[in-house]
Amino acid sequence: MKNTSTKQRRIAIIGAGPGGLTLALILQRHGIQPVVYEREPHDKSSERGGSLDIHEESGQRAIKEAGLYDKFQELVRYEGEDFRILDKTGKIYIDEVTEPVEKGERPEIDRGTLCDLLLSGP
Ligand SMILES: Cc1cc2nc3c(=O)[nH]c(=O)nc-3n(C[C@H](O)[C@H](O)[C@H](O)COP(=O)(O)OP(=O)(O)OC[C@H]3O[C@@H](n4cnc5c(N)ncnc54)[C@H](O)[C@@H]3O)c2cc1C
């Protein structure tokens, strides 16, 4: 009979972005060794995307599950959380202004820095 226990399953993750790398770390913490495939041949932080705000209930929770929350806290920036969407003419479609707070709930981190953190592991 074919053995389908969790430890013997092979898991491939397509894409070494924040999502794929976080999933890989969490699986590793549970004793599962996935293989991550990434199509981009270069690994230059400066070309790996802009600043992401990481929400408490989703991204931060996943980073905690991956065992990287303390290191993450050393790298994030607590900046203003205003949110604005405008078109090329400057017409504003969404303009959310938040109260200035010392430490908000959505700290910012560059996508490349986050990927480096995830690649370095706990
Ligand atoms: C302008 C902008 C602002 C954003 N701001 C935020 C924000 O503030 N907060 C936030 O949480 N999110 C934000 N996002 C969304 C953000 O991009 C995602 O949260 C984050 O990058 C998702 O990570 P991911 O790993 O799922 O996907 P990606 O970061 O898109 O990574 C996917 C990876 O998969 C690789 N890949 C794709 N197809 C294949 C394939 N066939 N084979 C192998 N590799 C493949 C890609 O090269 C890439 O490296 C923003 C997006 C944009 C465009």
The ligand as a Gaussian input file, in Angstrom:
#p B3LYP/6-31G(d) Opt

LIG

0 1
 C        2.648000      48.580000      -5.580000
 C        2.427000      47.418000      -4.642000
 C        2.377000      47.669000      -3.269000
 C        2.162000      46.607000      -2.383000
 N        2.117000      46.885000      -1.044000
 C        1.916000      45.877000      -0.176000
 C        1.928000      46.101000       1.222000
 O        2.111000      47.235000       1.664000
 N        1.746000      45.061000       2.072000
 C        1.589000      43.807000       1.607000
 O        1.446000      42.895000       2.409000
 N        1.560000      43.560000       0.278000
 C        1.704000      44.546000      -0.620000
 N        1.714000      44.294000      -1.945000
 C        1.493000      42.975000      -2.390000
 C        2.871000      42.319000      -2.311000
 O        3.459000      42.346000      -3.572000
 C        2.669000      40.977000      -1.720000
 O        2.111000      41.059000      -0.405000
 C        3.912000      40.132000      -1.591000
 O        4.964000      40.480000      -2.463000
 C        3.339000      38.781000      -1.890000
 O        4.320000      37.857000      -1.770000
 P        4.214000      36.547000      -2.620000
 O        5.382000      35.710000      -2.200000
 O        2.861000      35.960000      -2.494000
 O        4.307000      36.995000      -4.135000
 P        5.516000      37.798000      -4.926000
 O        6.161000      38.749000      -3.970000
 O        4.857000      38.291000      -6.120000
 O        6.524000      36.624000      -5.226000
 C        6.222000      35.654000      -6.149000
 C        7.532000      35.038000      -6.591000
 O        7.221000      33.940000      -7.425000
 C        8.075000      33.955000      -8.545000
 N        7.382000      33.234000      -9.592000
 C        6.230000      33.575000     -10.204000
 N        5.876000      32.658000     -11.093000
 C        6.802000      31.675000     -11.041000
 C        6.987000      30.465000     -11.723000
 N        6.114000      30.048000     -12.647000
 N        8.070000      29.704000     -11.420000
 C        8.957000      30.103000     -10.477000
 N        8.845000      31.266000      -9.800000
 C        7.775000      32.040000     -10.074000
 C        8.294000      35.427000      -8.818000
 O        9.490000      35.662000      -9.544000
 C        8.382000      35.983000      -7.405000
 O        9.698000      35.997000      -6.891000
 C        1.963000      45.302000      -2.872000
 C        2.025000      45.079000      -4.248000
 C        2.261000      46.118000      -5.132000
 C        2.308000      45.847000      -6.611000

